[in-house]
Amino acid sequence: MLHDGWLRPMQVRPFSRSALELIAERCSHRTYDGASLDPQLRARLVEALESPPGTPFGNEVRLELVESFDARARGVRLGTYGMIQGARDFIVGGVRPGARDMEDFGFVFELAVLQATDLGLGTCWLGGTLKRGAFAEAAGLPEEMIVPAVSPVGRVKARRSLVDSATRALARSSKRKAPSELFFEGSFDRPLDAGGELAQVLAAVRLAPSASNRQPWRTVRAGDGALHFFVRRTPGYASVTAVDLQRIDMGIAMCHFQLAAGELGLEGGWTEMRPEGIPLPPRVEYAFSWRPGPGA
Ligand SMILES: Cc1cc2nc3c(=O)[nH]c(=O)nc-3n(C[C@H](O)[C@H](O)[C@H](O)COP(=O)(O)O)c2cc1C
């Protein structure tokens, strides 16, 4: 069941800047300067982590800042397909197991990542083979909680100039699949020709981080304007770890969609309404839907 009463575009903007701007600016950073966090930034980060929003599907997610994490002493090798250097502090997230737990986790953890971006701090989702127990223990999370991912958080080594960041944002966007491969009208064989706000909202979804940059999110717009979200499974991927990374990716997409829609005044809400009569390509599964309209 979806969590009642929270399914509207966000009413409180949790950032000091435009969410669309932060979404465009965020990228994975793997080299940190090793210094401790500035006390003021630290306080703002902790405040954000301590008050996570409600989750779309109602699962409990907890976020903790783990400082001076001594990876070597704990026998943790950081980064499975990318080296993480100079990382000292981590955002560690836990979720109580339940239906749609990974989607809820993705949603809330990505909000925290964007909050860190807002504070000028670098992050990098780490969810591949991870010593989850070591992080759970350091964060003091209840035993029954799963730690699907963590992220280093801190100053990145070389401060990028604005031009540099903008160039990177463009380059990154070219590392994403074309919108015609992701967003469809009516069925999976017809690319969506979205205009206006919806095009911008979907552009924000397309910039979402995803495990191994697989970009599993697909949407199909139905005749009534509802957007149905699907996950395209990468073969063998779900079984790599106990944690379903591609369901986390779907939660991240949900987060970007909701933030962008809220900012652009696109009213609507999340529902579960599996559409009838849309033939699914191989390895594509229904996830959830977004229904436009006031007070949905
Ligand atoms: C659920 C999830 C797990 C990830 N796990 C790792 C990881 O274990 N190691 C790593 O270096 N990057 C990891 N990443 C980062 C992705 O590789 C990265 O987001 C993607 O390549 C897109 O690049 P960008 O974040 O710079 O836009 C993960 C991302 C997500 C969303």
The ligand as an ORCA input file, in Angstrom:
! r2SCAN-3c Opt
* xyz 0 1
  C      22.256      1.781     -6.204
  C      23.613      2.259     -6.696
  C      24.760      1.556     -6.372
  C      26.026      2.000     -6.803
  N      27.154      1.300     -6.417
  C      28.369      1.770     -6.761
  C      29.553      1.090     -6.303
  O      29.475      0.067     -5.599
  N      30.782      1.612     -6.661
  C      30.879      2.750     -7.420
  O      32.006      3.167     -7.696
  N      29.782      3.404     -7.879
  C      28.529      2.945     -7.562
  N      27.406      3.622     -7.993
  C      27.528      4.873     -8.788
  C      27.150      4.679    -10.256
  O      28.167      3.964    -10.924
  C      26.916      6.064    -10.911
  O      25.828      6.673    -10.267
  C      26.597      5.975    -12.398
  O      27.693      5.484    -13.105
  C      26.222      7.356    -12.988
  O      27.243      8.313    -12.799
  P      26.969      9.656    -11.984
  O      26.546      9.265    -10.586
  O      28.273     10.399    -11.995
  O      25.859     10.419    -12.673
  C      26.132      3.173     -7.598
  C      24.960      3.876     -7.931
  C      23.710      3.436     -7.481
  C      22.489      4.224     -7.809
*
